[in-house]
Structures are given as structure tokens and as C-alpha cells.
Amino acid sequence: MTNNIISTSGDNDSLAMLLVIDKLRQQDPAFFKKDTWHVCYFNTGWARDGWDKRIDIVKRLCARFKFEFHELKACALNKTYPNDTDDLFQQMPSAEHYGMLAFVKRKGMFPNVKMKWCTEELKIKPMQMWLKNNHFTPKNTRQWIGIRREEGGTAPHQQIRACCKKCTP
């Protein structure tokens, strides 16, 4: 059995990726027969008004495709900062400790060209923690990540094709 983990932001590219993946499953059901499917949405706490309605669409699409939906949030309370004290970590994190603004307050700055920390803190680290907590390993997991041509130099369908040898264009 393979655990398929699909990363999503909820934007149009992410919705397109979910549709393409479902089509691939339909084209080769035997290959994906025993697989489990998980969609991870990274809630950065930094979204435009009405974005929760967009995420509701993603949740409905996941339910239709029998993908399990997970909302991941990054907590700014961690021991990776030089001036942290142990008493800071005695408290349970509250809503103010999650998301982009919590990290801006903690780091004392917004991310910029020289200090790019938002993707790592708000997406990569929460995903790594979630994978570890759920006992997903490289041996039992396949990750699906869509990358825009502008972001990665190749089209999203090429990224998806590279992930699965049995995929067709």
C-alpha cells in the first residue's frame, strides 16, 4: 500500500492537479488500487477574504474523490530561535501563535528577497512534522506537488508525470 500525499494551496493550479490525479487513477485503477489518498492544505493564516469558501470547494472535491482532507498550520512556538526560553514553551499554543503573522512577530520581520523563510516555516516544516506523526516514510509514501512553470521551470503535468512512471501525458 502506498500513501499518496497531495499538497494544496487551494488555488486554481491545485484544483487542476486534483482533477488530473483523479483522472490518472481512473486510467489505471489497478496501479492505484491499494493506495490511500491525503490532501494537505497549508493554512498560513494569510489569505484574502472569502478564502474559506474556496477551501470548502477543495474539501467537497476531496470528498467526491475519496481523498482525506487535512489542514496543516505552522506554530511559531518552536526552539529554533536563539533567544528562546524554556518557560515560553510551558504554555499551550493559542491561535495567535499560528500562521504568517505569528512568524513575522517572532522573527521581527516579513520575509524578503534575502530572508526567505515563509515556505520553509509555513509549509515544509508542518508537512515534515505531519508525515513523521503519521508514520509516513519514503518507502510507503508518494508525494504529489504541483509547481507552476514560472516557479519551477517545468509545467505542472511534467512534475506529476515524473512522480509516477505509469502516468501518460
N, C-alpha and C positions, 0 to 999 in steps of 0.2 A: 504494500500500500504506500502511496506517495501522498504527502500533504502538499497541496498547492496553495501558495500564499500569494495573493494578488494585492499589490499596493495601489491605493487610490487617493486622489485628492478630491474627487467628485466633479471635476471639470469635464468638458466635452471629450478630451483625449482619454480620460479614464473610463467614461461611459462607453466610448468606442472600443476600448480594449476589452471591457467585459463582454461586449457583443461578439467581438472576434474570438475570444476564448470560448464562449458558448458554442459558436459555430464550429470551431475546431473539435470540441467534444462531440458534437453531432456527427461530424465527418468520420471520426474514428472512435466510436464508443468503446470498442474492445480495449484500446490503449489506455483510456482513462477510467475503465470500469471500476476499479477498486479505490480510486482516488477520493480524498476529501478536499473540500474547497473552502478557503477562508479569504475574505476580503477585509483588508485592514485600511481603515480611514484614519489619517493623522489629523486630529483636531488640534490645530495650532492656537486656537483661541483668537485668531486674527483673520476674520472673514467679513465679507460685505453683508449688509443687511439682507435677510431673506435666505442666506446660505443654508440654514437648517431645512428649508423646504427642498432645496436641491439634494441634500443628503437623504431626505426622505425618499426621493426618487431612486437614489442608489440603493437604499435598503429594500425598496419594493422590487427592484431589478434583481438584487441578490436573492430575495425570497423566491422569485419566479424561477431563477436558475439553480436553486437549492445550494447557494453559496452562503456560508455562515458569515455574518457581518460582525466586525469588531471595531470599536472606536478606541484609538490609542491616543493618549495625551502624555506630554512630557512634563515632568516635575522639575522645577528649578532648585529643589532642595536635594542636592547631592554633594558628595565630598570631593568634588573635583576642583573646587575653588580654593586658592591659597589662604584666605583669611577665615575659613570656616571654623566654627567652634562646635564641640560635641553637644552643648546644651541646645544649639539650634536644631539638632536632629531629634530631640526628645519630643517635639511636637508632631502631631499628625498633620500632613499637608492639607491645606484647605484650598478652595477654588482659586484664591489669589496666588497660589504657588504653581499654577499650571499655565502653560502656553507662552506665547511670544512676549507679552508684557512682563510676565514674571522674570523671564530671562533678561530682558532689557534692564529691568530694575536691578537684578542680581549682578549683571556684568557692568552696569553703569553706562551702557552704550547700545545703539542699534547696530546690527550687522552692516558692514560696508565692504568695499572692494578689497581692502587689506585684511579685514577681520570677518571672514565669512563663517559664521558659526550656526546659523539658523537651521540649515538642512541636517547637520550632524546632531544638534541638540533636540530638534523638534520632530525629526523623522527617523534617522538612523539609530540613535540610542534607544528610543522607545521600541523600535522594531526588534533590535537585538535582545532587549530585555524580555519582550513578549515571546520571541522564539525560544529563548532559554527557559522561561517559566512554563512553557507548554511542551518542553522536551522535543522540539523540532531541531533536527540536525541536518547537515548537508547530505547525509546518507538517506534520510527519509523525507526530504523537503525539496520542492521545486518552487523558486520564487519568480513571479511574473511582475516586471516593472516596465511600464511604458515610458519611453523617452522621446520627446519631440525632436524632430530633425534639427531645430535651432539649438536644442540643448546638447544633443549628443552626436550630431553629425550623421546619423542614420535614421531612417524612417521607423516609426513605431512597429510596423509589421515586420521589419527586418529584425528588430530586437526580439519580438515574440517568436519568429521563426528560429532564431538562434537558440532559443530556450528549449525547443522541442524538436528533435531530429525528424519526427514523423509529420511535422506540420507541412502544409503545402501553401504556396503563395496565393 
